[in-house]
Amino acid sequence: MALPSPSYTITMRVQVPASQAATSELVAAAAAQGASVTGVDIAQSSTDHLTVDLTCDTIDGPHSQRVVDALDALEDVHVLKVSDSTFLMHLGGKIEVGLKVPLRTRRDLSRAYTPGVARVCLAIAERPEDARRLTIKRNTVAVVTDGTAVLGLGNIGPAAALPVMEGKAALFKKFAGVDAWPVCLDTTDTEEIISIVKALAPVYGGVNLEDISAPRCFEIERRLRAELDIPVFHDDQHGTAIVVLAALINALKVVDKRIEDVRIAVAGVGAAGSAVIRLLHAQGARNIVGFDREGAIHTGSDTPGEHHQWIAANTNPEGFSGTLQEGLEGADVFIGVSAGDILTGDDVARMGERSIVFALANPVPEVDPIAAAAHAAVVATGRSDYPNQINNVLAFPGLFRGLLDAGARDVTQETMRRAAVAIAGVVGDDELNPSFVIPGVFDTRVAEAVADAVRGEAEEARAAGRSPALADQAAEDARVTWPGRQPGEDDPHVP
């Protein structure tokens, strides 16, 4: 049963008679409709009436309207206005541009703009790599989408996708001090998207691809990684994979099993599922079976596309060819990145002892979490109203913080694997239990741990000659002020 949510918080301005019972009657009426009342404030008072602001969480839009109607039906009560807190938060957008330097005097202006800025322009023209040290490039990420696969909303277009991209940019800034900016493209042509992102690349230190439908997202990411000298990361694929691996590392500790020994069933082999399977394989998992609508993927499957072909060649060592339900028999781990309500608690009961279930479809998981928990030792979802939320915000801010600091050119499989291990490591052995296998999204240790791991891997790769930086001193010069770091600390931004 759905519960009231902050996503549907409304504030009703209500006129009521001036009596001691008036406000309590409002609260009772809202509660009787299933709303969760969070605030009652007197906005105005007179000798014969009160104006009251009643704030409550509701389940959805129709539920909000039922609450309003219930209050309006009370005797001598009038609902004057209804405000939706989510829409109020979005008025004018959620992000803005701020200044890092003072512009108070003519002397300030002569350095920040003409004529002094010309010296910096000429320095970059002579040494293009210095753009990373002397411009916003050193701390800026483009959040690129075409609006074709937005959350659970599908193809809603670039303008409708903008609030999600703004939110992503806000999370970058909040959790890792990265200046991200939405780039919503009014085209779904693969070549055009690649061309536009390449043309925009001089401004940015990294590219976060977001909500681009498969299979085009695979080609766009592959080409941009090959043709740009800055890291390109498709969060729907790899962000999900990183956090899934992090949670699985800890869940396996809870059930006292090793990743090399467990049998893992993965439902959904699209963008996220393919990336999850590859990263689990990189961590040492050897008995993974991927399932699409037709059943298990194996070497004899009709598997169009290089991603499905890789899965067929590198997983399912026993050649299993049955359905997902059949494949769960005796399995140790289920990971769902597919669709809601495709399994029941009885299906989970067929899994092995002390099983692990990650049902990540949103907003409706593959199996009801409560039904799954009746049989599985550890259950995780993508939702915030159940324990163990698999949320990409645990990965992408710290990942890009580390990549930008290191002046990295690429995001390798090893980079992502180490990021996952770092996230898992934030949960200490004294904190670990079936309901806490992954840190909370507001745990400030996470971004720092991921950034440290990514910087370390990049420095090792550079020392071994595997991954050159954009400039010799990029790792030193790219450090910026971000949450947890004092202004000016380790911030050598002067040439």
Secondary structure, DSSP 8 states (H G I E B T S, - for coil): ----EEEEEEEEEEEEESSTTHHHHHHHHHHHTT-EEEEEEEEEE-SSEEEEEEEEEESSHHHHHHHHHHHHTSTT-EEEEEEEHHHHHHTT-S-----SS---SHHHHHHHSTTTHHHHHHHHHH-GGGHHHHSGGGGEEEEEE-SSSBTTTBS--HHHHHHHHHHHHHHHHHHH--EEEEEE-S---HHHHHHHHHHHGGG-SEEEE-S--TTHHHHHHHHHHHH-SS-EEEIIIIIHHHHHHHHHHHHHHHHT--TTT-EEEEE--SHHHHHHHHHHHHHT--EEEEEETTEE--TTS---SHHHHHHHHHS-TT---S-HHHHTTT-SEEEE-S-TT---HHHHHTS-TT-EEEE--SSS-SS-HHHHHTT-SEEEES-TTSSSB--GGGTHHHHHHHHHHHT-S---HHHHHHHHHHHHHHS-TTT-BTTBSS--TT-THHHHHHHHHHHHHHHHHHHTTSS--SSTTHHHHT----TTS-TTTT-----
